Amino acid sequence: MAKKSEKRKSGGREQKRVGVKKERKKNSSVAYVIETSVFPAIVGETTLENPLVIETPKSLMPIIHAINTPMIGVCADTHPYRNPFSNALRLAEVHRRHADVVGAPVVLVTGNLIHVDTKKYSKLRVHRALVEQTKPITLSELNMEEDREANFISVENRIKDRIEMLKKASLDEGGKPLYNGPIYCPFGKCEEEIIQFWVDEHTRKVVAEKQEKLRMERSFLRAGVKSAAKQMGLLQKAIAKDTEALQGLDRVAPSDERENNRRVILESIAKLQVRLQEEQVSFPETEAKLRDVIGELENTRATTCDAADIKRWFFEGQLRLKQMIEEAVPNARVISTGKCFVKVGDKVISVVQKDTDSTTDVFIDKLSKKIQKEQKNGKRQPDLILIGGLNLAPTDFSIKYPKADGLPREIAEVAIVQLPTCLDNDYIEKITARGIKIGTEITKLINDEDFTSGMLSYCWPSEFPQSRFWSSNNLADETIFEKNEEIEKLVLGSYQIYGEHEGDMQEGAHHQAYYSVPGFPSKKPLYAVHHDFFVKIAAPIHHYVNLGDIVQGENHEYHLEIPEDYRITHELVADIDTILRDAGLTGDQKAEKVGRLAELNSFLGGTPRVDHQLKNYEVRAIIGGAKYFCMVLNNARRVRLEFIEKAGVITAVGGNHFGNTGRKNSGGVGKHFEESEIVREALIKMLRKCAGFTDEDLDRLVVAEKISGVSGALGAFGILPDGMKREDIAKLSKAELKKIFPYCLSAKHKPSGQGTSSKGLPVKSLRRARSERGPTDPLYEGRFALELAGHIDRDTTFISRGSLYSISPAQEFRSPFAESLDFGLGDIGTKVIGVPKDRKGPIVITRFTYEVFFRYLKNPWRINVKQLFPNAL
């Protein structure tokens, strides 16, 4: 009995031990049998080594439409053409129909498809309810004194309702799919919460049913024990009574009757003893069963439920939700949960889910540091990481690392993009504005002025990385999406204004970046290659901003930072002499070797004097790049682009290297002169050769402004309507000026603020400095601002509701300064940002990275200008 009880208490573990013993008998050399938990690939299993391959036509450029966290079920406008999720699908469908022109769309819905409040009631339930999609509330219903019966909707029915809403949002009014291509859906936090709810509910149900069964068994056994005890007592009394009667017969005279009575009594006692013995045997067993049941009842709790069962229910929940979503959304395919890896073309893309509802962008900061550590440990990385979840705003950041099998200075990168949420933030803000307490994560985000929502597309036109941000203001605009021809204009029309933002050329630096190009000279500075390239492809660049540190200057003792492979005079002479004495070389070969050696040494030696650095820049960048700057001016004139206030079609900003030069002397060179002003004068002198521009034109088109005595730019720009002349601008009202000049351009060399560093997410310091100081000029009012900076050799962008914060890459290789402070590899290249002339359309950010140009120069390929500069004016 004890063994049975022990076996019952073990909950089946005894059988597992027996299994192990049997296994040992079969193979005595096996000491232990190790059980492994297998995770069934219910929603697909993808890894970096084995990603899901998404096929697109090889002849077409793939473009990823990342629809993040639409959260169907959060309050939204019921107008059929104001739903950001539905309109994002409509936009992707037009891309699909014109894939031969714009590229093949790949639609990724990166988790959090639906929103269901599965939390228990608390004081925040009211605030959670405010952001839920419900039927409209009328004034006639607002009477708490009225005896109206409340409605109770189970969470299960809420889930079904949200799935139905998701289905409706995926179809047009005729019931046809809004997007006719495949939709790939990794599960996110909301989906996991639903599955968790199902598991919790199922666990609760199983526990309740098991407890009820055990309670009934306990009651039955208790009754049995009580009845058996009572029966034993009655039997013992009956035996005692018969025994007393038997003893009484001894006092009676012997007779046949006495003997007959004795026999009857003895038979009765024998029968009673048999029955008593049976009860005495069964009673402990019943008691043991009762104890077992009581122990099992005490152990039957949700916390003691076998992990194997909970896993099974979790996977069953995954399967159920997967089936519900795939049945509701046409062409939908749930592909993963947690980390997701897909391969599109030759690029591997990872979708990671933000594991917190924080209203900040700490996650991307921590993730970038984690990736840097992984790279240091030799872990392979994807080409692009998309961060899904309830994010603050679209943010991009890249991490560089040397290619293991690359040539010297050849590096690769991991592009990290924090995706915007696909919500109508303006509508939710209006709905929740009447509340005072900020309750849920959603309302916290909505109340953050930096929060912006929409959809982000990512692609590599002609191999250059490019992101396109479609704001929720556009995606919730029924005037665009109720007519197919208007969507066609967004996809195929010409409305985009493009500007190149470059900085930190570091002219004259020992570590100035250059490309190796065919011919002689074999090395060219980055700006020269970029601008020659833009001229060659007739790039529709309409304005240009130079963000400072044009020359290296003497910020600190740079003359001492000589590269280790620089040849000092006697070494250079010895090397040249060796070449000239080599009898195996022809005269031309000797001339080429000596020329290349001298050229390389010249680059490594740099240009020490600041005036010589400026002269170098004038000859190589301005005179050498005359065609580029003339092209920019002509593009601006062709599309009627105008600037007002302290900015121009060509804007130059001074940097801190020149400003700090000579500071140990009285005042320093940088205190008496400004590199941007010197460069402006050289530009105007050269641009006089451009046809059709007068000195008066150039004076306003090429600027090097100051704001409160500090080099910088602050102006507004836009496209003049046909028929309007520049002199008519002065006659415009304030409202008319905002309409014609919808963008503000603010540029300074240094991001400023605390935490300015090449470590972590550098755009945070720019955003903090520029946003927390507030508007410093009426120009900001009612305009979308481009807040530009350079200085820290990084390429990163953050888009808030009213501003784009951008730090541009540098044009300098890793320097001793960066090495001494343990900075990571910096970004090298230039950046082009496009904005729609009337704010209807995407913000396009194209990164012309050193890495892509490096490959292009070795083996040039065909450039698709229309895809590289989509929708250009």
Secondary structure by P-SEA (a helix, b strand, c coil): caaaaaaaaacaaaaaaaaaaaaaaacccccbbbbbbbbccccccccccccccccccccbbbbbbccccccccccccccccccaaaaaaaaaaaaaaacccccbbbbbcccccccccccccccaaaaaaaacccccccccccccccbbbbbbbcaaaaaaaaaaaaaaaacccccccccccbbbbcccaaaaaaaaaaaaaaaaaaaaaaaaaaaaaaaaaaaaaaaaaaaaaaaaaaaaaaaaaaaaaaaccccaaaaaaaaaaaaaaaaaaaaaaaaaaaaaaaaaaaaaaaaaaaacccccccaaaaaaaaaaaaaaaaaaaaaaccccccccccbbbbbcccbbbbbbccccccccaaaaaaaaaaaaaaaaaccccccbbbbbcccccbbbbbbbbbccccccccbbbbbbbbcccccaaaaaaaaaccccccccaaaaaaacccbbbbbbbbbbcccbbbbbbbcccccccccccccaaaaaaaacccbbbbbbbbccccccccbbbbbbcccccccccaaaaaaaaaaaacccccbbbbccccccccccccccccccccccaaaaaaaaaaaaacccccaaaaaaaaaaaaaaaaaaaccccaaaaaaaaaacccccaaaaaaaaaaaaaaaccccccccccbbbbbccccccccccccccccccccaaaaaaaaaaaaacccccccaaaaaaacccccccccbbbbbbbbbbcccccccccccccaaaaaaaccbbbbbcccccccccccccccaaaaaaaaaaaccccccccccccccccccccbbbbbbcccbbbbbbbbcccccaaaaaacccccccbbbbbbbbccccccbbbbbbcaaaaaaaaaccccccccccccccc
